[in-house]
Amino acid sequence: MIIIPARLGSTRFPNKILADIHGLPMVIRTAKAVESIDKVLIATDSEDVVEICKSHGFDAVMTSQNHQSGTDRIYEAATIINLSDNDIVINIQADEPFIEESVVKAVYELTKSNADTQTVIMNSCYKIVDSHEADNPNIVKVVTSLSEKALYFSRSKIPYSRDNNLNEYKGHIGIYGFTMESLRTFCSLSHAPIEHIEKLEQLRALYAGYDIGMVEVETNSFGIDTIEDLEKALKEHKIYLI
């Protein structure tokens, strides 16, 4: 099951999930990009979004307006539809209309392979970025272990290159894979100080002592946070009407 959290409110880009992407709302473009992988459900806080999703043939459920993260929102949605503990749940943000199937499949397969590993609470992915890209705090960096488990995520440039000779960093992509059981566990964890400092919810898992499985992917996609991001993306990506 792919669940897309679709909160209507956005301070930097109001109603961005409904922004037009070549004739379709952004959230619908995102759903269409991944619908061949697994069943898609949109979890929203807006009746208008529910109706828009249904008019385009996608299931949608109303969730609370008070969730602090997309993961909390998808957990409520997964509970509403009564997923079983072993079901795979992939969290894809509604502002990823250009995400490639191969990226989502990589996280899906990693989640399946780690499903019986109790220490792995979630799975995600990263791409290689250069030093200049890594300077951008909106590109979250991750450092991984030999076994491709996340050691830390930061908006800062990590690892710090004291000799200033490092040109490759791991840029985190905000797609998460859970089992329903591990999703429930994650959402039951107390919020962590480092999570609030960095504004990165995945740090909650590391703070609590759990592992996050990671896989390297190749992608040209990026999340749309601002109107400028959207203008840039529309210029850089070719979208064929579906």
VOGU-3710 file (C-alpha; in Angstrom, 3 decimals, decimal comma):
1> miiiparlgs> 0,000/0,000/0,000  1,289/3,452/-0,970  -0,147/6,195/1,229  0,320/9,828/0,248  -0,103/12,350/3,080  -1,753/15,403/1,551  -2,077/18,257/4,020  -3,669/21,239/2,296  -2,025/23,930/4,398  1,494/25,107/3,536
11> trfpnkilad> 3,128/28,291/4,813  5,661/28,684/1,988  3,376/27,591/-0,847  -0,355/27,760/0,030  -2,443/24,877/-1,395  0,642/23,576/-3,204  -0,654/19,988/-3,455  -3,370/21,328/-5,786  -0,933/23,311/-7,953  -1,367/22,595/-11,651
21> ihglpmvirt> 1,123/20,150/-13,165  0,303/20,083/-16,868  -3,422/19,912/-16,316  -3,574/17,843/-13,138  -3,313/18,762/-9,426  0,101/17,974/-7,960  -1,236/15,288/-5,605  -2,860/13,487/-8,547  0,349/13,674/-10,594  2,192/12,108/-7,653
31> akavesidkv> -0,398/9,349/-7,306  -0,281/8,589/-11,044  3,516/8,383/-10,940  3,379/5,413/-8,527  0,017/3,733/-9,149  1,541/0,819/-11,075  3,614/-0,247/-8,046  0,850/-0,827/-5,501  -2,579/0,404/-4,479  -2,566/4,134/-3,686
41> liatdsedvv> -4,439/5,882/-0,876  -4,402/9,647/-0,230  -4,603/10,737/3,416  -5,751/14,347/3,689  -7,246/16,926/6,039  -9,507/18,463/3,381  -12,882/17,329/2,074  -12,098/19,188/-1,149  -8,984/17,054/-1,652  -11,009/13,896/-0,984
51> eickshgfda> -13,461/14,860/-3,721  -10,689/15,787/-6,167  -8,946/12,448/-5,584  -12,153/10,485/-6,048  -12,943/12,371/-9,262  -9,601/11,131/-10,632  -10,187/7,546/-9,524  -8,059/7,501/-6,356  -9,176/6,452/-2,890  -8,834/9,097/-0,188
61> vmtsqnhqsg> -9,619/9,300/3,527  -10,077/12,215/5,894  -7,524/12,447/8,707  -6,961/14,839/11,580  -5,841/18,426/10,980  -3,601/18,203/14,052  -0,910/15,778/12,877  2,648/17,047/13,287  4,083/14,838/10,543  3,118/13,016/7,381
71> tdriyeaati> 3,992/9,714/9,035  1,438/10,297/11,778  -1,121/11,072/9,077  -0,447/7,905/7,085  -0,655/5,840/10,276  -4,146/7,161/10,944  -5,111/6,336/7,349  -3,613/2,845/7,596  -5,584/2,290/10,801  -8,811/3,484/9,179
81> inlsdndivi> -8,502/0,889/6,415  -7,388/-1,758/8,923  -4,073/-2,877/7,430  -2,545/-5,985/8,978  0,801/-5,981/10,808  2,708/-7,523/7,897  1,389/-5,153/5,227  3,994/-2,913/3,579  3,279/0,832/3,784  5,203/3,296/1,623
91> niqadepfie> 4,994/6,971/2,533  5,403/9,298/-0,465  4,921/13,026/-0,060  2,236/14,683/-2,192  4,810/17,200/-3,471  6,818/14,558/-5,407  5,034/14,632/-8,798  8,226/13,761/-10,687  9,287/10,752/-8,622  10,462/7,780/-10,683
101> esvvkavyel> 8,965/4,310/-10,249  12,443/2,818/-9,840  13,060/4,875/-6,704  9,827/3,800/-5,028  10,393/0,167/-6,029  13,862/0,239/-4,458  12,418/1,374/-1,118  9,567/-1,132/-1,441  11,974/-4,047/-1,978  14,242/-2,914/0,866
111> tksnadtqtv> 11,238/-2,715/3,177  10,204/-6,258/2,226  13,727/-7,578/2,844  13,888/-5,929/6,279  10,313/-6,807/7,278  11,391/-9,486/9,766  14,276/-7,470/11,215  12,905/-6,060/14,440  15,661/-3,466/14,838  14,845/-1,829/11,474
121> imnscykivd> 11,870/0,440/12,064  11,834/2,176/8,682  13,538/2,214/5,283  14,471/5,024/2,933  16,878/6,051/0,168  19,491/8,560/-0,887  21,184/9,847/-4,015  24,716/11,127/-4,486  24,992/14,928/-4,533  28,020/17,126/-5,034
131> sheadnpniv> 29,565/19,490/-2,520  27,714/22,524/-3,842  24,316/20,794/-3,605  25,184/19,589/-0,117  25,494/23,218/1,024  21,708/23,567/0,653  20,003/22,951/4,034  16,828/21,891/2,201  18,760/18,875/0,907  19,034/16,603/3,935
141> kvvtslseka> 22,305/14,704/4,167  22,669/11,193/5,591  25,714/9,244/6,745  25,408/5,464/6,539  27,200/2,474/8,017  28,945/-0,347/6,149  25,647/-2,256/6,174  23,760/0,753/4,742  22,018/1,704/7,962  21,605/5,414/8,669
151> lyfsrskipy> 23,981/6,793/11,277  22,632/10,349/11,233  20,633/12,795/9,124  21,286/16,526/9,074  20,535/19,701/7,194  24,193/20,515/7,786  26,929/19,177/5,565  27,879/15,761/6,937  30,349/14,226/7,199  32,366/17,371/7,797
161> srdnnlneyk> 35,439/17,336/5,568  38,238/18,838/7,626  40,609/18,719/4,646  37,937/20,127/2,329  38,513/17,360/-0,225  35,148/15,593/-0,208  32,910/16,165/-3,219  30,307/13,422/-2,826  27,584/13,413/-0,191  24,494/11,316/0,338
171> ghigiygftm> 21,357/13,382/-0,207  18,351/11,871/1,538  15,108/11,424/-0,386  12,024/11,610/1,839  10,346/8,326/0,922  9,792/5,902/3,804  8,870/2,238/3,922  7,355/0,492/6,936  5,487/-2,605/7,861  2,227/-1,716/9,559
181> eslrtfcsls> 3,729/-3,037/12,784  6,867/-0,885/12,543  4,757/2,129/11,539  2,708/1,689/14,705  5,907/1,432/16,748  7,380/4,563/15,181  4,245/6,607/15,847  4,238/5,481/19,481  7,752/6,850/20,098  8,253/10,042/22,056
191> hapiehiekl> 9,463/12,997/20,033  13,211/13,536/20,264  15,175/16,746/20,971  17,296/16,272/17,825  14,120/15,806/15,793  12,904/19,260/16,827  16,311/20,892/16,344  16,806/19,598/12,792  13,075/19,441/11,969  13,592/15,859/10,728
201> eqlralyagy> 11,136/13,284/12,042  13,315/10,283/11,112  15,753/11,293/13,852  13,101/10,131/16,314  13,853/6,546/15,291  17,627/6,891/15,655  17,265/8,652/18,997  15,201/5,726/20,269  17,873/3,250/19,193  16,258/1,812/16,062
211> digmvevetn> 17,869/1,288/12,665  16,834/2,890/9,381  17,667/0,862/6,293  18,973/2,877/3,342  19,457/2,199/-0,357  21,207/4,282/-3,010  19,084/5,317/-5,998  19,421/7,478/-9,077  16,816/10,195/-9,474  16,275/13,611/-11,003
221> sfgidtiedl> 13,207/14,260/-8,890  12,894/16,641/-5,970  10,155/17,796/-3,650  8,271/20,999/-4,463  8,527/23,331/-1,469  8,101/26,734/-3,118  6,620/28,314/-6,234  10,200/28,727/-7,470  10,744/24,971/-7,051  7,663/24,308/-9,174
231> ekalkehkiy> 8,791/26,668/-11,935  12,224/25,032/-11,976  10,763/21,520/-12,025  8,392/22,252/-14,882  11,324/23,476/-16,947  13,560/20,506/-16,122  11,077/17,638/-16,343  9,069/16,447/-19,306  5,633/15,286/-18,218  3,415/13,441/-20,683
241> li> -0,276/13,836/-20,079  -1,919/10,649/-18,844
//
